């Protein structure tokens, strides 16, 4: 280490020891490599993928084997740097982009580094995550945040980045009409993203009134409660019978996916963000072809953090509508249980490894 401040020798870590089991452990504080910084982790958001690993122990081919640390939506303070680090300095407040890529493969060189086959992504087995007091991270995936931005807002740059990436993929423009199906945390952050891109009409749909109210606070112009309203008829009316320019499906629900697809105008674009539990979903190919629809898969994000920090620090939105629950690191188990079992009452749960912001 170089340019360090005085640190303890050990730290607390919230370790997943089995499905729905979290244990607090003492771990040595890691030492940064030459191109890494040591981060004092100040805020971590609980993500849907964290909950899935916590409940099921796996997502697709990624399987939790042995003790594992969850959490990847994070921000903190630089407290030590490696000898070759120039991008950040001790004392900097930073948002942490969780996926460290190789930088040399064809995807990385094309600027689509989210598709890097060798990415090391926090809290994706076997890479431990951020439910710890200190962690190391490569300097080029750390982004300084302004003093006016809280650590919890900086942590939410990660899910916000998904919305930015989806908006770019779907070609959202000023004045666009956009439909977003699913108002979980990613869907809510997508509302902010399309608003930042200048969307004129933002139509959201969900089962839960609490989530729809949050979407309204964040900038949605119209909200549809899908178990009560005729979503197709409302969208048709709001778009003058033409359909939406773009639609996002963020819930991972096959019916929501088809509804999003059918909401589009001719030549519109569908961004598929959510991952459904089933592997194959039938799609109406004649409808897609006849209307020349563009369909985009959205896998994480790339080159989004600078814009994300700028958008969220601009004062354009108030994230209090999203953050519903706060827990210290010692209560990570309770935080995970809250996010898992109270989905109708919670939106975003934040864990504070080193005390509140």
Secondary structure, DSSP 4 states (H G I P E B T S, - for coil): -BS-----SEEEEEEEEETTEEEEEEEEPP---TTEEEEEEEEEEPPHHHHHHHHHSEETTEE--SSB----EEEEEEEEE-TT--S--TT-EEEE--EE--S-SHHHHTT-GGG-TT-EETTBTTB--S-BSEEEEEGGGEEE--TTS-HHHHHTHHHHHHHHHHHHHHT--TT-EEEEE--SHHHHHHHHHHHHTT-SEEEEEES-HHHHHHHHHHT-SEEEETTTS-HHHHHHHHTTTS-EEEEEE-S--HHHHHHHHHTEEEEEEEEE-S--SSS-----HHHHHHTT-EEEE--S-SS-HHHHHHHHTTTS--GGGTEEEEEEGGGHHHHHHHHHH-TTT-SEEEEETTS--
